[in-house]
Amino acid sequence: MPRKGDMGMSGDAMSSTGGVMVGGAMMTPDKDIVDNAGGSADHTTLVAAVKAAGLVETLKSAGPFTVFAPTNAAFDKLPAGTVNSLVTPEMKPTLTKILTYHVVPGRLTAADLKNGQVLTTVEGEQLTVMKSGSSVMLKDAKGGMATVTIPNVMSSNGVTHVIDTVLMPAK
């Protein structure tokens, strides 16, 4: 679990760096994806899952990565007990598969995402972009849909788009 003190909250750097507020914390482009997510009160489940899957070092590496980051409320939509079972050691391969399905190589901003575009994830399966006006949605391999609620959270090693549903790979 992230601790409140993990994130620098000095007011002087916030406006000059072009940060975005997520989960009550300022996400700034000088921090990597993991450090930014660690400050968000809305992403404690995702951060715990990334740690359980052993993906912290990967997501702190140079990248760049585009991460579609489900909120705690997105994980809460999964059947009861799913998250607790996914973070157990024996479920690590499944958890890793689900999490890497939320990561695309490269730095793709909302403007880079086009309606009908097919993205190949780090996991190897595909997501389909669906755009309507300024709204961006992603369709997963099982036909599930996630809406981008906060786009373009820039980090030193990529960009994060906050989503409202956990995406599921076909296998």
ROTOR-265211 format. One record per residue (C-alpha): residue number from 1; x, y, z; residue in one letter. Coordinates in Angstrom, 1 decimal. Layout:
k, px, py, pz, r
NUM, X, Y, Z, A;
...
END
This chain:
k, px, py, pz, r
1, 0.0, 0.0, 0.0, M;
2, 1.3, 3.4, -0.8, P;
3, 2.0, 5.7, 2.1, R;
4, 0.9, 9.3, 2.0, K;
5, 4.4, 10.6, 2.4, G;
6, 5.7, 8.7, -0.7, D;
7, 4.8, 11.6, -3.0, M;
8, 6.3, 15.0, -2.9, G;
9, 3.5, 17.4, -2.4, M;
10, 5.4, 20.7, -2.6, S;
11, 3.2, 23.3, -4.2, G;
12, 6.0, 25.1, -6.0, D;
13, 6.6, 22.4, -8.7, A;
14, 3.0, 21.5, -9.3, M;
15, 1.9, 24.2, -11.7, S;
16, 5.1, 24.6, -13.6, S;
17, 5.4, 20.9, -14.5, T;
18, 2.0, 20.5, -16.2, G;
19, 0.8, 17.9, -13.7, G;
20, -2.7, 16.3, -13.5, V;
21, -4.6, 15.6, -10.3, M;
22, -5.5, 11.9, -9.9, V;
23, -6.9, 10.3, -6.8, G;
24, -6.2, 13.5, -4.8, G;
25, -2.5, 13.7, -5.8, A;
26, -0.6, 15.6, -8.4, M;
27, 0.8, 13.4, -11.1, M;
28, 3.9, 15.1, -12.7, T;
29, 5.9, 14.3, -15.8, P;
30, 9.2, 14.2, -13.8, D;
31, 8.1, 11.0, -11.9, K;
32, 7.8, 7.5, -13.5, D;
33, 4.5, 5.7, -14.0, I;
34, 4.8, 3.7, -10.7, V;
35, 5.8, 6.7, -8.6, D;
36, 2.9, 8.7, -10.0, N;
37, 0.4, 5.9, -9.5, A;
38, 1.6, 5.3, -6.0, G;
39, 0.4, 8.7, -4.9, G;
40, -3.2, 8.1, -6.2, S;
41, -5.8, 7.2, -3.6, A;
42, -7.9, 5.8, -6.5, D;
43, -5.2, 3.3, -7.6, H;
44, -4.2, 1.5, -4.4, T;
45, -5.5, -1.8, -5.7, T;
46, -3.6, -1.4, -9.0, L;
47, -0.4, -0.5, -7.2, V;
48, -0.7, -3.5, -4.9, A;
49, -1.4, -5.8, -7.9, A;
50, 1.6, -4.5, -9.8, V;
51, 3.8, -5.2, -6.7, K;
52, 2.2, -8.7, -6.3, A;
53, 2.9, -9.5, -10.0, A;
54, 6.5, -8.3, -9.7, G;
55, 6.1, -5.6, -12.4, L;
56, 7.3, -2.6, -10.4, V;
57, 10.8, -2.6, -11.9, E;
58, 9.5, -3.1, -15.5, T;
59, 7.1, -0.1, -15.1, L;
60, 9.9, 2.0, -13.6, K;
61, 12.2, 1.2, -16.6, S;
62, 12.8, 3.6, -19.5, A;
63, 9.8, 2.4, -21.6, G;
64, 8.1, 4.3, -22.9, P;
65, 4.8, 2.7, -22.0, F;
66, 1.2, 3.6, -22.4, T;
67, -0.7, 2.3, -19.3, V;
68, -4.5, 2.0, -19.1, F;
69, -4.9, 2.2, -15.3, A;
70, -8.1, 0.8, -13.7, P;
71, -9.3, 2.6, -10.6, T;
72, -10.1, 0.9, -7.3, N;
73, -13.8, 1.2, -8.3, A;
74, -12.9, -0.7, -11.6, A;
75, -11.4, -3.6, -9.6, F;
76, -14.5, -3.5, -7.3, D;
77, -16.7, -4.3, -10.4, K;
78, -15.0, -7.8, -10.6, L;
79, -16.8, -10.7, -8.9, P;
80, -16.4, -10.8, -5.1, A;
81, -13.1, -12.3, -4.0, G;
82, -11.4, -11.9, -7.5, T;
83, -8.8, -9.3, -6.5, V;
84, -7.9, -11.2, -3.2, N;
85, -7.3, -14.4, -5.1, S;
86, -5.4, -12.7, -8.0, L;
87, -2.8, -11.3, -5.6, V;
88, -1.9, -14.7, -4.1, T;
89, 1.4, -16.2, -5.2, P;
90, -0.2, -19.1, -7.1, E;
91, -2.2, -16.7, -9.2, M;
92, 0.8, -14.6, -10.2, K;
93, 0.9, -15.8, -13.8, P;
94, -2.8, -14.9, -14.3, T;
95, -2.4, -11.5, -12.5, L;
96, 0.7, -10.7, -14.7, T;
97, -1.3, -11.6, -17.8, K;
98, -4.2, -9.3, -16.8, I;
99, -1.9, -6.4, -15.8, L;
100, 0.3, -6.6, -18.9, T;
101, -2.9, -6.5, -21.0, Y;
102, -3.3, -2.9, -19.7, H;
103, 0.1, -1.8, -21.1, V;
104, 1.0, -0.9, -24.7, V;
105, 4.6, -0.2, -25.8, P;
106, 5.2, 3.5, -26.7, G;
107, 3.8, 6.8, -25.5, R;
108, 0.3, 7.2, -26.9, L;
109, -1.7, 10.3, -25.9, T;
110, -5.4, 10.6, -26.3, A;
111, -4.8, 12.5, -29.5, A;
112, -2.7, 9.6, -30.9, D;
113, -5.6, 7.1, -30.3, L;
114, -7.9, 6.8, -33.4, K;
115, -11.3, 5.3, -33.6, N;
116, -11.0, 1.7, -34.7, G;
117, -7.3, 1.6, -34.0, Q;
118, -6.1, -1.8, -32.8, V;
119, -3.4, -1.8, -30.1, L;
120, -1.2, -4.8, -29.3, T;
121, -0.5, -5.0, -25.6, T;
122, 2.6, -6.1, -23.8, V;
123, 0.6, -9.3, -22.9, E;
124, 0.3, -10.0, -26.7, G;
125, -3.4, -9.7, -27.3, E;
126, -5.2, -6.7, -28.7, Q;
127, -7.4, -3.8, -27.5, L;
128, -9.6, -1.8, -29.9, T;
129, -9.9, 2.0, -29.5, V;
130, -13.4, 3.5, -29.9, M;
131, -13.6, 7.3, -30.0, K;
132, -16.7, 9.4, -30.1, S;
133, -15.9, 13.1, -29.9, G;
134, -13.5, 13.6, -27.0, S;
135, -14.6, 10.3, -25.4, S;
136, -12.2, 7.4, -25.6, V;
137, -13.2, 3.8, -24.9, M;
138, -11.3, 0.6, -25.1, L;
139, -12.8, -2.8, -26.1, K;
140, -11.1, -5.8, -24.7, D;
141, -10.7, -9.3, -26.2, A;
142, -13.8, -10.5, -24.5, K;
143, -16.0, -7.6, -25.7, G;
144, -15.8, -5.7, -22.4, G;
145, -15.6, -1.9, -22.5, M;
146, -13.6, 0.6, -20.5, A;
147, -13.9, 4.4, -20.6, T;
148, -10.9, 6.7, -20.2, V;
149, -11.9, 9.0, -17.4, T;
150, -8.7, 10.9, -17.1, I;
151, -6.5, 11.0, -20.2, P;
152, -2.9, 12.0, -20.7, N;
153, -1.3, 11.6, -17.3, V;
154, 2.3, 12.1, -18.3, M;
155, 5.2, 10.4, -16.6, S;
156, 8.9, 10.4, -17.3, S;
157, 8.6, 6.9, -19.0, N;
158, 5.3, 7.1, -20.6, G;
159, 1.6, 8.1, -20.3, V;
160, -1.2, 6.8, -18.2, T;
161, -4.9, 6.9, -19.0, H;
162, -7.2, 6.3, -16.0, V;
163, -10.0, 3.8, -16.9, I;
164, -13.2, 2.8, -15.2, D;
165, -13.2, -1.0, -15.9, T;
166, -10.6, -3.8, -15.7, V;
167, -9.8, -5.0, -19.3, L;
168, -9.7, -8.8, -19.7, M;
169, -7.6, -10.7, -22.2, P;
170, -9.2, -13.6, -24.1, A;
171, -7.0, -16.3, -22.5, K;
END
